[in-house]
Amino acid sequence: MSNTIRHYRGLEIYPLVYPHQPRDRDGARHYDAGFDAAVRICRRGSDHIVTGSRLFQVPSTSPFDAAGVARIASTSYAEQVIDGMVAGQSIAGL
């Protein structure tokens, strides 16, 4: 999976997607168990150094079926947080 950076309202959005079930001891992966998602929202200063960052877990009642779906959900959730549409979540202080 490639790392994708999206810019929205002057902030950087980093979707974080990972398998719902961890690897077995033998290293086997379980992508068929679905994916979970989080998102990191960052602000950069004028010198291109990250001045603030916050991580948000994307709420879901069950794992996402595919990595692409989880990535889209994390980007959408970040935009909702940035727009102040998610109760209890804020980017204040970034």
Contacts in CASP RR format, 6 or more apart in sequence:
PFRMAT RR
TARGET T0000
AUTHOR 0000-0000-0000
METHOD contacts of the structure
MODEL  1
MSNTIRHYRGLEIYPLVYPHQPRDRDGARHYDAGFDAAVRICRRGSDHIV
TGSRLFQVPSTSPFDAAGVARIASTSYAEQVIDGMVAGQSIAGL
1 17 0 8 1.000
1 67 0 8 1.000
1 71 0 8 1.000
3 14 0 8 1.000
4 14 0 8 1.000
4 15 0 8 1.000
4 71 0 8 1.000
5 12 0 8 1.000
5 13 0 8 1.000
5 14 0 8 1.000
6 12 0 8 1.000
6 13 0 8 1.000
6 15 0 8 1.000
6 75 0 8 1.000
6 78 0 8 1.000
7 13 0 8 1.000
8 78 0 8 1.000
8 79 0 8 1.000
8 82 0 8 1.000
9 82 0 8 1.000
9 83 0 8 1.000
10 43 0 8 1.000
11 41 0 8 1.000
11 42 0 8 1.000
11 43 0 8 1.000
11 82 0 8 1.000
11 91 0 8 1.000
11 94 0 8 1.000
12 41 0 8 1.000
12 42 0 8 1.000
12 43 0 8 1.000
12 44 0 8 1.000
13 39 0 8 1.000
13 40 0 8 1.000
13 41 0 8 1.000
13 74 0 8 1.000
13 75 0 8 1.000
13 78 0 8 1.000
13 79 0 8 1.000
14 39 0 8 1.000
14 40 0 8 1.000
14 41 0 8 1.000
14 42 0 8 1.000
15 37 0 8 1.000
15 39 0 8 1.000
15 70 0 8 1.000
15 71 0 8 1.000
15 74 0 8 1.000
15 75 0 8 1.000
15 78 0 8 1.000
16 37 0 8 1.000
16 38 0 8 1.000
16 39 0 8 1.000
16 40 0 8 1.000
16 55 0 8 1.000
16 74 0 8 1.000
17 35 0 8 1.000
17 36 0 8 1.000
17 37 0 8 1.000
17 64 0 8 1.000
17 67 0 8 1.000
17 68 0 8 1.000
17 70 0 8 1.000
17 71 0 8 1.000
17 74 0 8 1.000
18 35 0 8 1.000
18 36 0 8 1.000
18 37 0 8 1.000
18 38 0 8 1.000
19 29 0 8 1.000
19 30 0 8 1.000
19 31 0 8 1.000
19 33 0 8 1.000
19 34 0 8 1.000
19 35 0 8 1.000
19 36 0 8 1.000
20 30 0 8 1.000
20 33 0 8 1.000
20 34 0 8 1.000
20 35 0 8 1.000
20 36 0 8 1.000
20 63 0 8 1.000
21 30 0 8 1.000
21 33 0 8 1.000
21 34 0 8 1.000
23 29 0 8 1.000
23 30 0 8 1.000
24 30 0 8 1.000
31 67 0 8 1.000
33 63 0 8 1.000
34 63 0 8 1.000
34 64 0 8 1.000
34 65 0 8 1.000
34 66 0 8 1.000
35 63 0 8 1.000
35 64 0 8 1.000
35 65 0 8 1.000
35 66 0 8 1.000
35 67 0 8 1.000
35 69 0 8 1.000
35 70 0 8 1.000
36 58 0 8 1.000
36 60 0 8 1.000
36 63 0 8 1.000
36 64 0 8 1.000
36 70 0 8 1.000
37 57 0 8 1.000
37 58 0 8 1.000
37 60 0 8 1.000
37 64 0 8 1.000
37 70 0 8 1.000
37 71 0 8 1.000
37 73 0 8 1.000
37 74 0 8 1.000
37 77 0 8 1.000
38 55 0 8 1.000
38 56 0 8 1.000
38 57 0 8 1.000
38 58 0 8 1.000
38 74 0 8 1.000
39 55 0 8 1.000
39 56 0 8 1.000
39 58 0 8 1.000
39 74 0 8 1.000
39 75 0 8 1.000
39 77 0 8 1.000
39 78 0 8 1.000
39 81 0 8 1.000
40 53 0 8 1.000
40 54 0 8 1.000
40 55 0 8 1.000
40 56 0 8 1.000
41 53 0 8 1.000
41 54 0 8 1.000
41 56 0 8 1.000
41 78 0 8 1.000
41 81 0 8 1.000
41 82 0 8 1.000
41 91 0 8 1.000
41 94 0 8 1.000
42 50 0 8 1.000
42 52 0 8 1.000
42 53 0 8 1.000
42 94 0 8 1.000
43 50 0 8 1.000
43 51 0 8 1.000
43 52 0 8 1.000
43 53 0 8 1.000
43 94 0 8 1.000
44 50 0 8 1.000
44 51 0 8 1.000
45 51 0 8 1.000
51 94 0 8 1.000
52 93 0 8 1.000
52 94 0 8 1.000
53 94 0 8 1.000
54 91 0 8 1.000
54 94 0 8 1.000
56 77 0 8 1.000
56 78 0 8 1.000
56 81 0 8 1.000
56 89 0 8 1.000
58 70 0 8 1.000
58 73 0 8 1.000
58 74 0 8 1.000
58 77 0 8 1.000
59 77 0 8 1.000
60 73 0 8 1.000
64 70 0 8 1.000
64 73 0 8 1.000
77 86 0 8 1.000
80 86 0 8 1.000
81 89 0 8 1.000
81 90 0 8 1.000
81 91 0 8 1.000
82 91 0 8 1.000
84 90 0 8 1.000
END
